[in-house]
Amino acid sequence: MNSQPLGKNTSEIEVTNISTHGLWLFVAGEEFFLSYDDFPWFKNATINNILNVEQLSTNHFYWPNLDVDLGIEMIRNPENYPLKSGS
């Protein structure tokens, strides 16, 4: 018997872990930690809202339920983007 995959994995982005300090995002073979200090929009969000992430382009991600829109440069270097939500 020859087992073949049923479908193609089209997702290049995945939330791999959520902790009390932040979340881990796996993107195209690279993992990033998004701390709640740098990305406060996720701190009080539900797990379902955090997991619902869309990759709009290679370097652009969107959480529609939270209305959070992040680029890979902001994720890599949050210190360069000091504006934060009041949540």
Buried (B, 14 or more C-beta within 10 A) or exposed (E): EEEEEEEEEEEEEBBEEBEEEBBBBBBEEEEBBBBBEBBBBBBEBEEEBBBBBEBEEEBEBBBEEBEBBBEBEBBEEBEEBEEEEEE
